[in-house]
Amino acid sequence: MVEITQVEKYIKIEVKGLHKLWAFKNELKIPKDHIKDAYQDMEKLSGWKGWRMPGTEVPFLITAGTFYKSGDAIFWDVINLDKAIIIELEHEQFKRLIVEVENPQESIALLKT
């Protein structure tokens, strides 16, 4: 799970607990104007996640770390798909962040304002 906060013109995405080990990241700092969209879409969460480099994937349990799919880098940190949000980015290392948060609607609202 991650915690999303706004620090000035940036969004800080902090990976919590043991997820740091599974995702191989502690935090991401993204300029707010690099966020194109944030939403939930269960359909986009299903299927093959991509090539894991580095990361952890145990089907039906956890997907965490950097994955490459169709030439795009995607950061995952998800156990509970119901709490997962998708963050579309531009001008960043990752094309998309797919992360589990405590309150999806609150996090989406923060990212869209």
MIDODREN-35695 format. One record per residue (C-alpha): x, y, z; residue in one letter; chain; residue number from 1. Coordinates in nm, 3 decimals, always signed. Example, Ala and Ser with C-alpha at 12.3 -4.5 7.8 and 13.67 -1.06 7.14 Angstrom:
2
((+1.230; -0.450; +0.780); 'A'; 'A'; 1)
((+1.367; -0.106; +0.714); 'S'; 'A'; 2)
END
This chain:
113
((+0.000; +0.000; +0.000); 'M'; 'A'; 1)
((+0.108; +0.356; -0.058); 'V'; 'A'; 2)
((+0.029; +0.691; +0.100); 'E'; 'A'; 3)
((-0.025; +0.986; -0.133); 'I'; 'A'; 4)
((+0.035; +1.342; -0.015); 'T'; 'A'; 5)
((+0.086; +1.677; -0.181); 'Q'; 'A'; 6)
((+0.405; +1.867; -0.100); 'V'; 'A'; 7)
((+0.403; +2.207; -0.273); 'E'; 'A'; 8)
((+0.386; +2.141; -0.650); 'K'; 'A'; 9)
((+0.466; +1.771; -0.613); 'Y'; 'A'; 10)
((+0.277; +1.455; -0.531); 'I'; 'A'; 11)
((+0.466; +1.226; -0.297); 'K'; 'A'; 12)
((+0.383; +0.856; -0.321); 'I'; 'A'; 13)
((+0.533; +0.677; -0.022); 'E'; 'A'; 14)
((+0.550; +0.297; -0.026); 'V'; 'A'; 15)
((+0.462; +0.162; +0.319); 'K'; 'A'; 16)
((+0.589; -0.131; +0.527); 'G'; 'A'; 17)
((+0.712; -0.451; +0.367); 'L'; 'A'; 18)
((+0.586; -0.327; +0.032); 'H'; 'A'; 19)
((+0.920; -0.141; +0.006); 'K'; 'A'; 20)
((+1.095; -0.478; -0.021); 'L'; 'A'; 21)
((+0.849; -0.622; -0.274); 'W'; 'A'; 22)
((+0.831; -0.307; -0.489); 'A'; 'A'; 23)
((+1.203; -0.216; -0.471); 'F'; 'A'; 24)
((+1.106; +0.150; -0.408); 'K'; 'A'; 25)
((+1.060; +0.372; -0.104); 'N'; 'A'; 26)
((+0.886; +0.666; -0.266); 'E'; 'A'; 27)
((+0.813; +0.848; -0.588); 'L'; 'A'; 28)
((+0.796; +1.226; -0.623); 'K'; 'A'; 29)
((+0.598; +1.344; -0.925); 'I'; 'A'; 30)
((+0.537; +1.706; -1.032); 'P'; 'A'; 31)
((+0.162; +1.762; -1.012); 'K'; 'A'; 32)
((+0.147; +1.890; -1.371); 'D'; 'A'; 33)
((+0.288; +1.555; -1.496); 'H'; 'A'; 34)
((-0.027; +1.374; -1.378); 'I'; 'A'; 35)
((-0.266; +1.333; -1.672); 'K'; 'A'; 36)
((-0.541; +1.138; -1.496); 'D'; 'A'; 37)
((-0.628; +0.923; -1.194); 'A'; 'A'; 38)
((-0.910; +0.670; -1.182); 'Y'; 'A'; 39)
((-1.023; +0.319; -1.094); 'Q'; 'A'; 40)
((-1.077; +0.060; -1.368); 'D'; 'A'; 41)
((-1.100; -0.306; -1.269); 'M'; 'A'; 42)
((-1.078; -0.415; -1.633); 'E'; 'A'; 43)
((-0.732; -0.260; -1.676); 'K'; 'A'; 44)
((-0.608; -0.438; -1.364); 'L'; 'A'; 45)
((-0.672; -0.788; -1.497); 'S'; 'A'; 46)
((-0.453; -0.995; -1.725); 'G'; 'A'; 47)
((-0.081; -0.998; -1.782); 'W'; 'A'; 48)
((+0.103; -0.722; -1.596); 'K'; 'A'; 49)
((+0.414; -0.721; -1.816); 'G'; 'A'; 50)
((+0.777; -0.817; -1.774); 'W'; 'A'; 51)
((+0.891; -0.777; -1.413); 'R'; 'A'; 52)
((+1.218; -0.577; -1.376); 'M'; 'A'; 53)
((+1.265; -0.561; -1.073); 'P'; 'A'; 54)
((+0.954; -0.660; -0.890); 'G'; 'A'; 55)
((+0.745; -0.922; -0.718); 'T'; 'A'; 56)
((+0.442; -1.103; -0.851); 'E'; 'A'; 57)
((+0.253; -1.382; -0.681); 'V'; 'A'; 58)
((-0.072; -1.437; -0.877); 'P'; 'A'; 59)
((-0.385; -1.348; -0.678); 'F'; 'A'; 60)
((-0.168; -1.220; -0.390); 'L'; 'A'; 61)
((+0.063; -0.928; -0.480); 'I'; 'A'; 62)
((+0.197; -0.732; -0.774); 'T'; 'A'; 63)
((+0.471; -0.485; -0.682); 'A'; 'A'; 64)
((+0.762; -0.318; -0.856); 'G'; 'A'; 65)
((+0.850; -0.211; -1.208); 'T'; 'A'; 66)
((+0.687; -0.391; -1.500); 'F'; 'A'; 67)
((+0.732; -0.332; -1.874); 'Y'; 'A'; 68)
((+0.439; -0.383; -2.109); 'K'; 'A'; 69)
((+0.418; -0.269; -2.472); 'S'; 'A'; 70)
((+0.737; -0.067; -2.424); 'G'; 'A'; 71)
((+0.599; +0.129; -2.127); 'D'; 'A'; 72)
((+0.729; +0.121; -1.769); 'A'; 'A'; 73)
((+0.450; +0.071; -1.515); 'I'; 'A'; 74)
((+0.493; +0.084; -1.137); 'F'; 'A'; 75)
((+0.267; -0.153; -0.940); 'W'; 'A'; 76)
((+0.203; -0.188; -0.567); 'D'; 'A'; 77)
((-0.124; -0.376; -0.523); 'V'; 'A'; 78)
((-0.260; -0.653; -0.303); 'I'; 'A'; 79)
((-0.628; -0.553; -0.283); 'N'; 'A'; 80)
((-0.757; -0.468; -0.633); 'L'; 'A'; 81)
((-1.066; -0.298; -0.488); 'D'; 'A'; 82)
((-0.843; -0.026; -0.343); 'K'; 'A'; 83)
((-0.619; +0.012; -0.648); 'A'; 'A'; 84)
((-0.605; +0.333; -0.851); 'I'; 'A'; 85)
((-0.441; +0.403; -1.185); 'I'; 'A'; 86)
((-0.238; +0.721; -1.224); 'I'; 'A'; 87)
((-0.153; +0.819; -1.584); 'E'; 'A'; 88)
((+0.169; +1.021; -1.619); 'L'; 'A'; 89)
((+0.356; +1.218; -1.883); 'E'; 'A'; 90)
((+0.724; +1.324; -1.895); 'H'; 'A'; 91)
((+0.815; +1.064; -1.630); 'E'; 'A'; 92)
((+1.008; +0.737; -1.607); 'Q'; 'A'; 93)
((+0.677; +0.554; -1.556); 'F'; 'A'; 94)
((+0.387; +0.582; -1.800); 'K'; 'A'; 95)
((+0.147; +0.464; -1.531); 'R'; 'A'; 96)
((+0.137; +0.399; -1.157); 'L'; 'A'; 97)
((-0.103; +0.134; -1.032); 'I'; 'A'; 98)
((-0.113; +0.152; -0.655); 'V'; 'A'; 99)
((-0.329; +0.045; -0.363); 'E'; 'A'; 100)
((-0.441; +0.325; -0.132); 'V'; 'A'; 101)
((-0.648; +0.338; +0.187); 'E'; 'A'; 102)
((-0.921; +0.556; +0.035); 'N'; 'A'; 103)
((-0.932; +0.543; -0.348); 'P'; 'A'; 104)
((-1.185; +0.824; -0.398); 'Q'; 'A'; 105)
((-1.000; +1.062; -0.165); 'E'; 'A'; 106)
((-0.668; +0.989; -0.340); 'S'; 'A'; 107)
((-0.821; +1.039; -0.685); 'I'; 'A'; 108)
((-0.970; +1.373; -0.574); 'A'; 'A'; 109)
((-0.628; +1.487; -0.444); 'L'; 'A'; 110)
((-0.459; +1.391; -0.772); 'L'; 'A'; 111)
((-0.721; +1.566; -0.988); 'K'; 'A'; 112)
((-0.728; +1.901; -0.805); 'T'; 'A'; 113)
END
